[in-house]
Amino acid sequence: MYLAITEAALARLNEEMKANQKNYLQIYYDTEGCCGVNGVPTIRLRDEKHPEDLLVDNESLSVIVHPQQTTFFEKEMKLDFNQRTFRLTSPQGVLNAFISPQDLDKEVTV
């Protein structure tokens, strides 16, 4: 799995990571408030990597994903930032066009 991060997204993520003292970017399939496998691909910041977390290939940051969630993501993805929201896409289409920076520090429950 590979995640390309644009310069705009990287700049904003670095700000958020420094302000929140987080070391990892996690790609995350959020099912809170949904039933079954319904959910939305998103991102979160984490301070540590759990032993079961997998590293996602990336040239800029330490990016992780829980192994049970890999099926919800594409092999190649891109993360961009448009001055208001992050946008996660793949060659197959948009995974999530409206990831709020305020959501980055929400708790992750897998």
Summary of the structure (lengths in Angstrom):
residues: 110
radius of gyration: 12.8
end to end distance: 19.0
largest distance: 35.3
contacts: 304
relative contact order: 0.26
helix: 21%
strand: 39%
